[in-house]
């Protein structure tokens, strides 16, 4: 009733049953579904979350806006242009928040620690994988 499918690789033959092939196909299908879920398109439009002075602000990433938020040492200027956000100016000494440049992918963030301003991109497509750990 259960016939075998024989494949020959080298000198030894490999024998598969129909359920073996079904199990292999199912495993490949599950791997493809997980890959599509992990690396597939994002979940809608992106937004910019800005935390400053104990307040939370939320802005859509698809609008061109420039605004200022006040922190303990002064005003930080944030720009949103072409679906990206950046800290354009800040009163901090080292300007690391400005050096971060334009942020556009989900999960990217920058912070001006002396001025206590935190900017994060939320939603949309995930950032590209830059490392993998097994």
VOGU-930858 format. One record per residue: residue in three letters; x, y, z of N, C-alpha, C in turn. Coordinates in steps of 0.2 Angstrom, whole numbers, padded with zeros to 4 digits, always signed. Each point is the difference from the previous one (the first is absolute). Layout:
REM VOGU-930858
AlaXYZXYZXYZ ...
***
This chain:
REM VOGU-930858
Unk+0004-0006+0000-0004+0006+0000+0004+0006+0000 Unk+0005+0001+0004+0005+0005+0001+0006-0001-0005 Unk+0000+0002-0006+0006-0001-0004+0005+0005+0002 Unk+0006-0002-0002+0006+0004+0002+0002+0003-0007 Unk+0003+0006+0001+0003+0004-0005+0008+0000+0001 Unk+0003-0003-0005+0007-0001+0001+0004+0005-0004 Unk+0005+0003+0004+0005+0005-0003+0007-0002+0001 Unk+0004+0000-0005+0007-0002+0000+0004+0006+0000 Unk+0004+0000+0006+0005+0005+0000+0007-0004+0001 Unk+0004+0001-0004+0007-0004+0000-0002-0007+0000 Unk+0003-0004+0004+0000-0008+0000-0006-0002+0004 Unk-0002+0004+0005-0006-0002+0004-0006+0003-0002 Unk-0006-0004+0000-0006+0003-0002-0004+0003+0007 Unk-0004+0005-0001-0004+0002+0005-0007-0001-0001 Unk-0004-0003+0005-0006-0002-0001-0005+0005+0004 Unk-0005+0003-0004-0005+0004+0004-0007-0003-0001 Unk-0004+0000+0005-0007-0001+0000-0004+0006-0002 Unk-0006-0001-0002-0004+0006-0001-0001+0005+0006 Unk-0001-0003+0006+0000+0004+0005+0006+0004+0002 Unk+0006-0003-0002+0006+0004+0001+0001+0006-0005 Unk-0003-0001-0006+0000+0006-0004-0005+0005+0002 Unk-0005-0002+0003-0005+0004+0003+0003+0004+0006 Unk+0003-0003+0004+0003+0003+0006+0006+0005-0003 Unk+0004-0001-0005+0005+0004-0002-0004+0006-0003 Unk-0005-0001-0004-0003+0006-0003-0004+0004+0005 Unk-0002-0003+0005-0003+0004+0006+0005+0004+0003 Unk+0006-0003+0002+0005+0004+0003+0002+0006-0004 Unk+0001-0001-0007+0002+0005-0004-0005+0006+0000 Unk-0007-0002+0000-0005+0005+0000+0000+0004+0006 Unk+0001-0003+0006+0000+0003+0006+0006+0005+0000 Unk+0006-0002-0002+0006+0005-0001-0002+0006-0004 Unk-0003-0001-0006-0001+0005-0004-0005+0005+0003 Unk-0005-0003+0004-0005+0005+0003+0003+0004+0006 Unk+0005-0003+0004+0003+0003+0005+0005+0006-0003 Unk+0003-0002-0006+0004+0005-0003-0004+0006-0003 Unk-0006-0001-0003-0004+0005-0002-0002+0004+0006 Unk-0002-0003+0005-0002+0004+0006+0005+0004+0003 Unk+0006-0002+0001+0006+0003+0003+0003+0006-0005 Unk+0000-0002-0006+0003+0005-0005-0005+0003-0005 Unk-0006-0001+0001-0005+0003-0004-0001+0007+0001 Unk-0005+0003-0004-0002+0007+0001-0002+0002+0007 Unk+0000+0006+0001-0001+0003+0007-0008+0000+0001 Unk-0002+0003+0006-0007+0000+0002-0003+0007-0001 Unk+0001+0003-0006-0003+0006+0000+0005+0006+0000 Unk-0003+0006+0000+0004+0006-0001+0004+0001+0007 Unk+0006+0003-0001+0005+0001+0005-0002+0007+0004 Unk+0001+0000+0006-0001+0006+0004+0007+0001+0004 Unk+0000+0007+0002+0006+0002+0004-0002+0001+0007 Unk+0003-0003+0005-0002+0001+0007+0006+0004+0003 Unk-0002+0006+0003+0005+0004+0003-0002+0001+0007 Unk+0005-0002+0005-0001+0001+0007+0005+0006+0002 Unk-0003+0005+0003+0004+0005+0003-0004+0004+0006 Unk+0004+0001+0005-0003+0004+0005-0006-0003+0003 Unk+0000-0007+0001-0005-0004+0003-0006-0001-0004 Unk+0000+0002-0007-0006+0000-0004+0002-0004-0006 Unk-0006-0003-0003+0001-0004-0006-0003+0003-0006 Unk+0003+0000-0005-0003+0003-0006+0000-0005-0006 Unk-0005+0000-0004+0000-0005-0006-0002+0004-0006 Unk+0005-0001-0005-0001+0003-0007+0000-0005-0005 Unk-0004+0001-0006+0001-0005-0005+0006+0002-0004 Unk+0003-0005-0003+0007+0000-0003-0001+0003-0007 Unk-0006+0000-0003-0002+0001-0007-0001+0008-0001 Unk+0001+0004+0005-0001+0007+0000+0006+0004+0001 Unk+0001+0005-0004+0006+0004+0001-0001+0005+0005 Unk+0003-0001+0006-0001+0005+0006+0007+0001+0003 Unk+0001+0006+0003+0005+0002+0004-0003+0003+0007 Unk+0003-0003+0005-0003+0002+0007+0006+0000+0005 Unk-0002+0004+0006+0005+0000+0005-0003-0003+0006 Unk+0004-0003+0004-0002-0003+0007+0005+0003+0005 Unk-0003+0002+0006+0004+0003+0005+0003-0006+0005 Unk+0006+0001+0002+0003-0005+0005+0003+0005+0005 Unk+0004-0004+0005+0003+0004+0005+0005+0005-0002 Unk+0003-0001-0006+0006+0005-0001-0002+0004-0007 Unk-0006-0001-0002-0002+0004-0006-0005-0003-0005 Unk+0000+0003-0006-0005-0003-0005+0004-0004-0005 Unk-0003-0006-0001+0003-0005-0005-0005+0001-0006 Unk+0003+0001-0006-0004+0000-0006+0000-0007-0004 Unk-0006-0002-0002-0001-0006-0003-0003+0001-0007 Unk+0003-0003-0005-0003+0000-0007-0003-0006-0002 Unk-0006+0000-0003-0002-0006-0004-0001+0002-0007 Unk+0003-0004-0005+0000+0002-0007+0001-0007-0003 Unk-0004-0001-0006+0001-0006-0004+0000-0006+0003 Unk-0005-0001+0005-0001-0006+0004+0006-0002+0004 Unk+0004+0005+0002+0006-0001+0005+0000+0006+0005 Unk+0003-0001+0006+0000+0005+0005+0007+0000+0002 Unk+0002+0006+0003+0007+0001+0003-0001+0006+0005 Unk+0006+0000+0004+0000+0006+0005+0005+0005-0004 Unk-0003+0006-0002+0003+0005-0004+0005+0004+0004 Unk-0002+0001+0006+0004+0005+0005-0002-0002+0007 Unk+0005+0001+0004-0001-0002+0007+0006+0004+0004 Unk-0002+0002+0006+0005+0004+0004+0005-0004+0004 Unk+0000-0007-0001+0005-0004+0003+0007+0001-0002 Unk+0005-0002+0003+0007+0002-0001+0003-0005-0006 Unk-0002-0006+0000+0004-0005-0004-0004-0001-0007 Unk-0006+0002+0000-0005-0001-0006+0000-0007-0003 Unk+0000-0005+0004+0000-0007-0002-0007-0001-0003 Unk-0005+0003+0002-0007-0001-0002-0001+0003-0007 Unk+0004+0005-0002+0000+0003-0007+0004-0005-0004 Unk+0005-0002+0002+0004-0005-0004-0003-0006-0002 Unk-0005-0002+0004-0004-0006-0002-0003+0000-0007 Unk-0002+0006-0002-0002+0001-0007-0008-0001-0001 Unk-0002-0002-0006-0007-0001-0001-0002-0007+0002 Unk-0005-0001+0003-0003-0006+0002-0006-0002-0004 Unk-0001-0006-0002-0006-0001-0004-0003-0007+0001 Unk+0003-0004+0003-0002-0007+0001-0003-0001+0007 Unk-0005-0005+0001-0002-0002+0006+0005-0002+0005 Unk+0000+0003+0006+0005-0002+0005+0006+0005+0000 Unk+0001+0004-0005+0006+0004+0000-0002+0006+0005 Unk+0005+0002+0004-0001+0006+0005+0007+0004+0001 Unk-0001+0005+0003+0005+0005+0002-0002+0003+0006 Unk+0005+0002+0004-0002+0004+0006+0005+0005+0002 Unk-0002+0006+0002+0004+0005+0003+0000-0001+0008 Unk+0005-0003+0002-0001-0002+0007+0001+0006+0005 Unk+0004+0005-0002+0001+0006+0005-0007+0004+0000 Unk-0003+0000-0006-0007+0004+0000-0006-0005+0001 Unk+0001-0006+0001-0005-0005+0002-0005+0000-0006 Unk+0002-0001-0006-0005+0000-0006+0002-0007-0003 Unk-0005-0004-0001+0000-0006-0003-0004-0001-0006 Unk+0002-0002-0006-0003+0000-0007+0000-0007-0002 Unk-0006-0003-0002+0000-0007-0002-0005-0001-0006 Unk+0002-0004-0005-0005-0001-0005-0004-0006+0001 Unk-0006+0000+0000-0005-0006+0002-0004-0002-0006 Unk-0001-0006-0001-0005-0003-0005+0004+0000-0007 Unk-0003-0002-0005+0003+0000-0007+0004-0006-0001 Unk+0005+0000-0004+0004-0005-0002+0006-0001+0006 Unk+0001-0006+0001+0006-0001+0005+0007+0002-0003 Unk+0004+0001+0004+0007+0002-0002+0003-0006-0003 Unk+0005+0001-0004+0003-0006-0003+0004-0004+0005 Unk+0001-0006-0001+0004-0004+0005+0007+0001-0001 Unk+0004+0003+0005+0007+0001+0000+0004-0005+0003 Unk-0003-0005+0004+0004-0005+0003-0005-0006+0002 Unk+0003-0006+0000-0005-0006+0002+0004-0004+0005 Unk-0003-0002+0005+0003-0005+0005-0004-0006+0000 Unk+0004-0005+0000-0003-0007+0000+0001-0003+0007 
***
